[in-house]
Amino acid sequence: MTNIVEIAWENFVRTENLAEKKLLLMVSGGVDSLVLLAVAARNFPPETLGALHLNERMGKEEPEQDLAPVRNCCADNNIPFFG
């Protein structure tokens, strides 16, 4: 079943002519970033995706709590991860 997020993703991909491109997604580990990563993983082959963790906690402790979910999602979907 397609949801509103996937419809928005499909429209974005079509509008920006991204269907045949390789994408590097910058993700922070927040809910919105993880949804983006999951939707991309469902709609693109893993060899066309990469994920770069964006640390929004600059100078703050415990960046691992944001990093781990991104790393795990990438591992689960065979997406190259750059931490």
C-alpha positions as CSV (number, residue, x, y, z in Angstrom):
1,M,0.0,0.0,0.0
2,T,1.3,3.4,-0.9
3,N,1.1,6.1,1.7
4,I,1.3,9.9,1.4
5,V,5.0,10.0,2.1
6,E,5.7,7.5,-0.7
7,I,3.5,9.5,-3.0
8,A,5.4,12.7,-2.2
9,W,8.7,10.8,-2.7
10,E,7.6,9.5,-6.1
11,N,6.5,13.0,-7.2
12,F,9.9,14.4,-6.0
13,V,11.8,11.8,-7.9
14,R,9.8,12.4,-11.0
15,T,10.0,16.2,-10.8
16,E,13.7,16.2,-10.2
17,N,14.5,13.4,-12.8
18,L,16.2,11.3,-10.1
19,A,15.0,7.8,-11.3
20,E,18.3,7.0,-13.0
21,K,20.6,8.8,-10.6
22,K,22.6,7.7,-7.6
23,L,21.6,9.4,-4.4
24,L,23.5,10.3,-1.3
25,L,21.0,11.0,1.5
26,M,22.1,13.2,4.4
27,V,20.3,11.8,7.4
28,S,20.4,12.9,11.1
29,G,18.8,10.0,12.8
30,G,15.6,11.8,13.6
31,V,12.2,10.3,12.7
32,D,11.9,12.3,9.5
33,S,15.4,11.3,8.3
34,L,14.7,7.6,9.0
35,V,11.4,7.8,7.2
36,L,13.2,9.3,4.2
37,L,15.8,6.6,4.3
38,A,13.2,3.8,4.6
39,V,11.1,5.2,1.7
40,A,14.2,5.6,-0.5
41,A,15.2,2.0,0.3
42,R,11.8,0.7,-0.7
43,N,11.9,2.6,-4.0
44,F,15.5,2.5,-5.2
45,P,18.0,-0.3,-5.6
46,P,20.6,-0.3,-2.8
47,E,23.5,0.2,-5.2
48,T,22.0,3.6,-6.2
49,L,21.8,4.9,-2.6
50,G,24.2,6.0,0.0
51,A,23.6,7.6,3.4
52,L,25.7,10.2,5.1
53,H,25.1,10.8,8.8
54,L,24.6,14.5,9.6
55,N,25.4,15.1,13.2
56,E,23.1,17.9,14.4
57,R,24.3,17.6,17.9
58,M,27.5,19.6,17.2
59,G,29.5,19.7,20.4
60,K,27.0,17.8,22.4
61,E,27.4,14.4,23.9
62,E,25.9,11.1,22.8
63,P,25.8,11.4,19.0
64,E,25.7,7.6,19.0
65,Q,21.9,7.6,19.8
66,D,21.3,9.3,16.4
67,L,24.0,7.4,14.5
68,A,23.0,3.9,15.5
69,P,19.5,3.9,13.9
70,V,20.9,5.3,10.6
71,R,23.7,2.7,10.6
72,N,21.2,-0.1,11.4
73,C,18.7,1.0,8.7
74,C,21.5,1.1,6.1
75,A,22.7,-2.4,7.2
76,D,19.2,-3.8,7.0
77,N,18.8,-2.5,3.4
78,N,22.4,-3.0,2.1
79,I,22.9,0.8,1.7
80,P,26.4,2.1,2.0
81,F,26.8,4.1,5.1
82,F,29.2,7.0,5.8
83,G,29.2,8.0,9.4
